[in-house]
Amino acid sequence: MTGSASCLVSDSGVKMISVSIAVPAPYAGELQRLRASFGDPSAKSIPTHVTLLSPTEIAVEEIPEIHGHLQRVAGAQQPFTMLLRSTGTFRPVSPVVFVQVAGGISACERIEQAIRTGPLKRDVQFYYHPHVTVAHHVDDEAMDRAFNELASFECSFEVRAFDLFEHGDDLVGRRVGTFEFGAGVSNVSGRMP
């Protein structure tokens, strides 16, 4: 273990967390800038990422167990190359345009399945589909623009970790830990579980 991470404690005894893979610079900044240009109200408050665990409520007393679980999941993973290429959409089911994960899909699926075991075992509403959201909560014209403007987008990068986020009352996710593959967790917050 290279450190520890923790979630902030609220008065309610319940925390909202999520787990994701960060898209690195310079791609993250480019996609975030484009997301903002499409009018997405979340563009500035949500880092560019691939979700592994959607926002999930947990009891505060579960935090140490969840940290241990995430450390074990990360420790069992190997780095992999992720390829992002072109666009897709969940319309008409959900008003979302995204950049597709074209390489590293099976690794994302394997990690997502491993995360959703033990203390994070949850039923899911939709089949897991790794992607990077670039337009959400915008009108159809902006959705079409996002879909078309990013149709030729492509980048690749090495994935060596995933991040744990805590979502505050403002619904903004704040990174509280980075779980490195084969190594453990890096402390981001400076707080202990």
Backbone as numpy.savetxt, mean C-alpha at the origin, in Angstrom:
# Nx Ny Nz CAx CAy CAz Cx Cy Cz
16.01 -8.77 14.29 15.17 -7.61 14.29 16.06 -6.37 14.29
15.82 -5.47 13.34 16.65 -4.28 13.23 16.06 -3.08 13.94
14.95 -3.24 14.59 14.29 -2.14 15.28 12.87 -2.54 15.60
12.06 -1.56 15.89 10.67 -1.83 16.18 9.83 -0.70 15.64
8.56 -0.98 15.42 7.63 0.04 14.94 6.39 -0.04 15.78
5.63 1.02 15.79 4.39 0.99 16.54 3.37 1.91 15.91
2.13 1.69 16.26 1.05 2.56 15.83 0.78 3.54 16.95
0.33 4.70 16.58 -0.08 5.67 17.58 -1.31 5.14 18.30
-1.44 5.42 19.57 -2.57 4.92 20.35 -3.65 5.99 20.41
-4.88 5.60 20.09 -5.98 6.55 20.15 -6.80 6.31 21.41
-7.68 7.24 21.70 -8.55 7.11 22.86 -9.57 5.99 22.70
-9.89 5.62 21.46 -10.95 4.65 21.22 -10.52 3.21 21.43
-9.22 2.95 21.49 -8.75 1.58 21.61 -8.74 0.84 20.28
-9.06 1.55 19.18 -9.09 0.96 17.85 -8.18 1.79 16.94
-7.44 1.12 16.09 -6.56 1.76 15.11 -6.98 1.28 13.72
-6.72 2.12 12.75 -6.90 1.75 11.35 -5.51 1.66 10.75
-5.17 0.48 10.20 -3.86 0.28 9.60 -4.01 -0.20 8.16
-2.93 -0.10 7.41 -2.84 -0.71 6.09 -1.39 -1.09 5.85
-1.17 -1.93 4.86 0.18 -2.38 4.51 0.33 -2.23 3.01
1.47 -1.69 2.58 1.67 -1.49 1.15 3.14 -1.52 0.77
3.37 -1.64 -0.52 4.71 -1.55 -1.11 4.84 -0.14 -1.68
5.88 0.56 -1.27 6.11 1.91 -1.77 6.67 1.87 -3.19
6.16 2.75 -4.03 6.76 2.98 -5.34 7.87 4.02 -5.10
9.11 3.73 -5.52 10.22 4.65 -5.21 10.29 5.86 -6.14
11.10 6.83 -5.72 11.41 7.98 -6.57 12.25 7.47 -7.75
12.17 8.06 -8.89 11.39 9.25 -9.23 9.95 8.92 -9.66
9.64 7.63 -9.77 8.32 7.21 -10.29 7.18 7.65 -9.38
7.40 7.55 -8.06 6.34 7.92 -7.11 5.95 9.38 -7.28
6.92 10.26 -7.37 6.65 11.68 -7.53 5.94 11.99 -8.83
6.37 11.32 -9.90 5.73 11.53 -11.20 4.27 11.09 -11.17
4.01 9.91 -10.61 2.62 9.42 -10.56 1.77 10.26 -9.61
2.36 10.72 -8.51 1.61 11.55 -7.57 1.27 12.90 -8.21
2.21 13.48 -8.94 1.97 14.75 -9.63 0.86 14.58 -10.66
0.90 13.49 -11.42 -0.14 13.24 -12.41 -1.49 13.00 -11.75
-1.50 12.26 -10.64 -2.76 12.01 -9.92 -3.38 13.34 -9.50
-2.55 14.25 -9.02 -3.05 15.58 -8.63 -3.58 16.33 -9.85
-2.90 16.19 -10.99 -3.34 16.90 -12.20 -4.69 16.41 -12.71
-5.07 15.20 -12.33 -6.37 14.66 -12.72 -7.47 15.11 -11.75
-7.07 15.83 -10.71 -8.03 16.37 -9.75 -8.35 15.45 -8.59
-7.57 14.39 -8.41 -7.83 13.44 -7.32 -7.56 14.13 -5.98
-8.57 14.24 -5.12 -8.39 14.94 -3.85 -7.43 14.24 -2.89
-7.13 12.97 -3.12 -6.23 12.21 -2.24 -4.78 12.24 -2.70
-4.52 12.86 -3.83 -3.19 12.79 -4.44 -2.08 13.24 -3.50
-2.30 14.29 -2.74 -1.23 14.82 -1.89 -1.12 14.12 -0.54
-2.15 13.38 -0.15 -2.13 12.76 1.17 -1.89 11.25 1.15
-1.87 10.64 -0.03 -1.64 9.20 -0.14 -0.37 8.96 -0.94
0.67 8.41 -0.31 1.89 8.10 -1.06 1.61 7.08 -2.16
2.37 7.13 -3.23 2.21 6.22 -4.35 2.63 4.81 -3.89
1.72 3.85 -4.05 1.96 2.53 -3.47 1.14 1.44 -4.17
1.47 0.20 -3.83 0.69 -0.98 -4.18 0.18 -1.54 -2.85
-1.12 -1.61 -2.69 -1.72 -2.09 -1.43 -1.53 -3.59 -1.27
-1.17 -3.98 -0.05 -1.14 -5.40 0.33 -2.25 -5.72 1.32
-2.59 -4.77 2.18 -3.70 -4.89 3.12 -4.44 -3.56 3.12
-5.68 -3.56 2.67 -6.50 -2.35 2.66 -6.71 -1.86 4.09
-7.07 -0.59 4.25 -7.32 -0.09 5.61 -8.19 -1.04 6.42
-7.68 -1.42 7.58 -8.27 -2.46 8.42 -8.27 -2.00 9.87
-9.40 -2.12 10.54 -9.47 -1.78 11.96 -8.87 -2.90 12.79
-8.07 -2.50 13.77 -7.49 -3.45 14.72 -7.66 -2.89 16.12
-7.66 -3.77 17.11 -7.66 -3.34 18.51 -6.24 -2.98 18.90
-6.08 -1.93 19.68 -4.76 -1.47 20.09 -3.95 -2.60 20.73
-4.62 -3.45 21.51 -3.87 -4.53 22.17 -3.32 -5.56 21.18
-3.77 -5.54 19.93 -3.26 -6.47 18.91 -1.96 -5.99 18.26
-1.58 -4.75 18.52 -0.43 -4.16 17.83 0.84 -5.00 17.95
1.27 -5.42 19.15 2.50 -6.22 19.22 2.42 -7.52 18.42
1.28 -8.19 18.49 1.11 -9.44 17.73 1.15 -9.17 16.23
0.55 -8.10 15.79 0.54 -7.76 14.36 1.95 -7.40 13.89
2.70 -6.67 14.70 4.09 -6.36 14.33 4.91 -7.64 14.18
4.75 -8.56 15.11 5.46 -9.83 15.01 5.05 -10.61 13.77
3.76 -10.60 13.48 3.24 -11.28 12.30 3.84 -10.69 11.03
3.82 -9.36 10.92 4.36 -8.71 9.72 5.86 -8.95 9.59
6.56 -8.98 10.72 8.00 -9.26 10.68 8.25 -10.67 10.15
7.45 -11.64 10.61 7.62 -13.02 10.13 7.29 -13.13 8.64
6.23 -12.46 8.21 5.86 -12.49 6.78 6.99 -11.90 5.95
7.47 -10.71 6.34 8.55 -10.06 5.59 9.82 -10.90 5.61
10.13 -11.48 6.77 11.34 -12.28 6.90 11.37 -13.48 5.98
10.19 -13.96 5.57 10.10 -15.13 4.70 10.13 -14.77 3.21
10.19 -13.45 2.89 10.14 -13.02 1.49 11.53 -12.77 0.94
11.61 -12.83 -0.38 12.83 -12.48 -1.11 12.54 -11.24 -1.96
13.54 -10.38 -2.18 13.34 -9.24 -3.06 12.87 -9.70 -4.45
12.11 -8.85 -5.10 11.64 -9.16 -6.46 11.54 -7.88 -7.27
11.50 -8.03 -8.58 11.37 -6.88 -9.46 9.89 -6.65 -9.76
9.45 -5.41 -9.57 8.08 -5.04 -9.92 8.13 -4.23 -11.21
7.26 -4.56 -12.11 7.11 -3.83 -13.37 5.73 -3.20 -13.38
5.68 -1.89 -13.51 4.42 -1.17 -13.68 4.32 -0.78 -15.14
3.16 -1.07 -15.76 3.03 -0.77 -17.19 1.57 -0.57 -17.57
1.31 0.51 -18.25 0.01 0.82 -18.85 -1.06 1.04 -17.78
-2.29 1.17 -18.22 -3.38 1.50 -17.31 -4.47 0.44 -17.34
-5.31 0.50 -16.33 -6.49 -0.34 -16.23 -7.52 0.44 -15.43
-8.69 -0.13 -15.31 -9.75 0.53 -14.53 -10.65 -0.51 -13.89
-11.27 -0.11 -12.80 -12.28 -0.94 -12.14 -13.68 -0.47 -12.52
-13.79 0.53 -13.38 -15.11 1.01 -13.81 -15.83 -0.09 -14.56
-17.11 -0.26 -14.45 -18.07 0.56 -13.74 -18.28 0.15 -12.27
-17.59 -0.90 -11.81 -17.79 -1.36 -10.43 -17.30 -0.32 -9.42
-16.15 0.28 -9.71 -15.57 1.28 -8.82 -14.89 2.35 -9.68
-15.07 3.63 -9.36 -14.50 4.70 -10.18 -13.01 4.90 -9.91
-12.21 3.97 -10.44 -10.76 3.99 -10.22 -10.05 3.72 -11.54
-9.01 4.51 -11.82 -8.07 4.22 -12.89 -6.73 3.97 -12.23
-6.00 2.99 -12.73 -4.74 2.61 -12.10 -3.68 2.27 -13.13
-2.42 2.27 -12.67 -1.31 1.73 -13.44 -1.23 0.26 -13.04
-1.11 -0.59 -14.05 -1.12 -2.03 -13.80 0.23 -2.55 -13.29
0.16 -3.49 -12.38 1.35 -4.26 -12.01 1.45 -5.36 -13.07
2.48 -5.25 -13.91 2.65 -6.20 -15.01 3.71 -7.26 -14.69
4.55 -7.00 -13.72 5.56 -7.95 -13.28 5.65 -7.91 -11.77
5.75 -9.08 -11.15 5.76 -9.15 -9.70 4.39 -9.44 -9.12
3.44 -9.77 -9.99 2.07 -10.04 -9.54 2.03 -11.21 -8.57
2.68 -12.31 -8.92 2.61 -13.49 -8.05 3.26 -13.22 -6.70
4.34 -12.42 -6.68 4.96 -12.08 -5.39 4.01 -11.24 -4.55
3.35 -10.26 -5.17 2.37 -9.44 -4.44 1.24 -10.30 -3.90
0.74 -11.21 -4.72 -0.36 -12.10 -4.27 0.08 -12.98 -3.11
1.29 -13.51 -3.20 1.80 -14.38 -2.14 1.94 -13.59 -0.83
2.49 -12.39 -0.90 2.67 -11.57 0.30 1.32 -11.15 0.87
0.41 -10.72 0.01 -0.93 -10.32 0.46 -1.62 -11.47 1.18
-1.54 -12.67 0.62 -2.17 -13.83 1.25 -1.53 -14.14 2.60
-0.22 -14.03 2.69 0.47 -14.30 3.95 0.12 -13.25 5.00
0.01 -11.99 4.59 -0.36 -10.94 5.54 -1.76 -11.19 6.10
-2.69 -11.61 5.25 -4.07 -11.83 5.69 -4.26 -13.19 6.36
-3.32 -13.55 7.21 -3.44 -14.74 8.05 -3.24 -14.31 9.50
-3.36 -15.25 10.42 -3.11 -14.95 11.83 -3.94 -13.78 12.32
-3.30 -12.79 12.97 -4.07 -11.69 13.55 -4.70 -10.76 12.52
-4.30 -10.89 11.26 -4.89 -10.05 10.20 -5.76 -10.85 9.25
-6.21 -12.02 9.70 -7.12 -12.82 8.87 -8.42 -12.04 8.69
-8.74 -11.78 7.45 -9.94 -11.01 7.12 -10.57 -11.57 5.85
-11.89 -11.49 5.78 -12.57 -11.77 4.53 -12.42 -10.53 3.65
-12.30 -10.73 2.36 -12.17 -9.59 1.45 -13.42 -9.46 0.59
-13.74 -8.22 0.26 -14.92 -7.95 -0.55 -14.66 -8.21 -2.03
-13.40 -7.96 -2.46 -13.03 -8.13 -3.86 -11.77 -8.99 -3.94
-11.61 -9.67 -5.05 -10.41 -10.44 -5.33 -9.22 -9.47 -5.36
-8.09 -9.86 -4.78 -6.91 -9.00 -4.74 -6.37 -8.77 -6.14
-6.15 -7.52 -6.48 -5.62 -7.13 -7.78 -4.57 -6.04 -7.56
-3.28 -6.39 -7.52 -2.26 -5.38 -7.24 -2.24 -4.32 -8.34
-2.17 -3.04 -7.91 -2.21 -1.91 -8.84 -1.76 -0.64 -8.12
-1.56 0.42 -8.88 -1.23 1.75 -8.33 -2.33 2.70 -8.78
-3.14 3.17 -7.85 -4.24 4.08 -8.18 -3.67 5.42 -8.65
-4.23 5.92 -9.77 -3.82 7.23 -10.29 -5.01 8.18 -10.45
-6.23 7.68 -10.29 -7.41 8.54 -10.34 -8.54 7.86 -9.58
-9.10 8.60 -8.61 -10.20 8.10 -7.79 -10.95 9.32 -7.29
-12.26 9.23 -7.20 -13.08 10.36 -6.76 -12.95 11.56 -7.71
-12.89 11.27 -9.01 -12.87 12.33 -10.02 -13.95 12.04 -11.06
-14.26 13.02 -11.89 -15.32 12.83 -12.90 -14.83 11.94 -14.04
-15.76 11.52 -14.87 -15.45 10.60 -15.97 -14.42 11.16 -16.95
-14.50 12.45 -17.20 -13.54 13.07 -18.12 -12.12 12.95 -17.58
-11.94 13.21 -16.28 -10.61 13.07 -15.66 -10.17 11.61 -15.63
-11.12 10.71 -15.42 -10.79 9.27 -15.44 -10.28 8.87 -16.83
-10.98 9.31 -17.85 -10.57 9.00 -19.22 -9.19 9.59 -19.52
-8.96 10.82 -19.07 -7.67 11.48 -19.27 -6.55 10.68 -18.60
-6.77 10.25 -17.36 -5.77 9.45 -16.63 -5.50 8.15 -17.38
-6.56 7.49 -17.80 -6.44 6.22 -18.51 -5.60 6.38 -19.77
-5.86 7.44 -20.53 -5.17 7.65 -21.80 -3.76 8.19 -21.63
-3.57 9.14 -20.72 -2.25 9.75 -20.56 -1.21 8.79 -19.99
-1.64 7.83 -19.22 -0.68 6.89 -18.63 -0.65 5.53 -19.35
-1.32 5.44 -20.49 -1.37 4.18 -21.22 0.03 3.68 -21.61
0.96 4.60 -21.83 2.31 4.18 -22.23 3.30 4.23 -21.06
2.81 4.47 -19.85 3.70 4.53 -18.69 4.33 3.16 -18.45
5.63 3.18 -18.09 6.32 1.94 -17.73 7.50 2.27 -16.83
7.67 1.47 -15.79 8.86 1.57 -14.95 9.04 0.23 -14.24
10.24 0.00 -13.75 10.48 -1.19 -12.94 11.43 -0.83 -11.82
11.34 -1.58 -10.74 12.16 -1.33 -9.56 12.19 -2.59 -8.71
13.20 -2.65 -7.84 13.37 -3.77 -6.92 12.54 -3.52 -5.66
11.79 -4.52 -5.25 11.00 -4.45 -4.02 11.74 -5.25 -2.96
12.06 -4.59 -1.85 12.84 -5.22 -0.79 12.16 -5.14 0.57
10.95 -4.53 0.61 10.27 -4.32 1.89 8.82 -3.94 1.64
8.03 -3.97 2.72 6.70 -3.35 2.69 6.57 -2.47 3.92
5.59 -1.55 3.86 5.41 -0.56 4.91 4.08 -0.75 5.62
4.09 -0.46 6.91 2.88 -0.43 7.73 2.48 1.02 7.91
1.21 1.32 7.68 0.67 2.67 7.84 -0.41 2.66 8.90
-0.47 3.76 9.63 -1.60 4.01 10.52 -2.37 5.17 9.94
-3.69 5.05 9.91 -4.56 6.09 9.37 -5.17 6.87 10.53
-4.94 8.18 10.55 -5.46 9.04 11.61 -6.91 9.41 11.37
-7.43 10.23 12.25 -8.80 10.71 12.12 -9.00 11.49 10.83
-7.92 12.04 10.29 -7.99 12.78 9.02 -7.93 11.85 7.81
-7.89 10.52 8.06 -7.85 9.46 7.05 -6.54 9.42 6.27
-5.55 10.20 6.68 -4.25 10.18 6.05 -3.43 9.05 6.65
-2.82 8.23 5.79 -1.95 7.16 6.25 -0.56 7.67 6.54
-0.04 7.32 7.70 1.31 7.70 8.07 2.14 6.44 8.30
3.29 6.38 7.64 4.13 5.20 7.75 4.68 5.11 9.17
4.49 3.95 9.80 4.99 3.73 11.15 6.00 2.60 11.23
6.21 1.90 10.12 7.20 0.84 10.10 7.48 0.34 8.70
8.71 -0.08 8.48 9.11 -0.70 7.22 9.64 -2.08 7.55
9.08 -3.08 6.91 9.44 -4.48 7.17 10.26 -4.99 6.00
11.54 -5.17 6.24 12.46 -5.56 5.18 12.42 -7.06 4.96
12.46 -7.46 3.71 12.43 -8.87 3.37 13.68 -9.56 3.90
13.46 -10.68 4.60 14.56 -11.46 5.13 15.30 -10.82 6.30
14.85 -9.61 6.76 15.64 -8.91 7.77 14.86 -8.46 8.99
13.59 -8.16 8.86 12.85 -7.68 10.02 12.19 -6.35 9.77
12.24 -5.48 10.76 11.51 -4.21 10.69 12.42 -3.05 11.04
12.28 -1.96 10.30 12.99 -0.72 10.62 12.05 0.20 11.34
12.53 0.82 12.39 11.70 1.74 13.18 11.61 3.07 12.47
10.40 3.52 12.22 10.16 4.81 11.61 9.72 5.82 12.63
8.84 5.42 13.52 8.19 6.35 14.43 9.02 6.67 15.67
9.95 5.82 16.04 10.70 6.02 17.25 9.97 5.53 18.49
8.74 5.04 18.33 7.97 4.53 19.47 8.05 3.01 19.48
7.92 2.46 20.63 7.94 1.01 20.81 6.53 0.49 20.88
6.28 -0.73 20.40 4.93 -1.28 20.51 4.55 -1.52 21.96
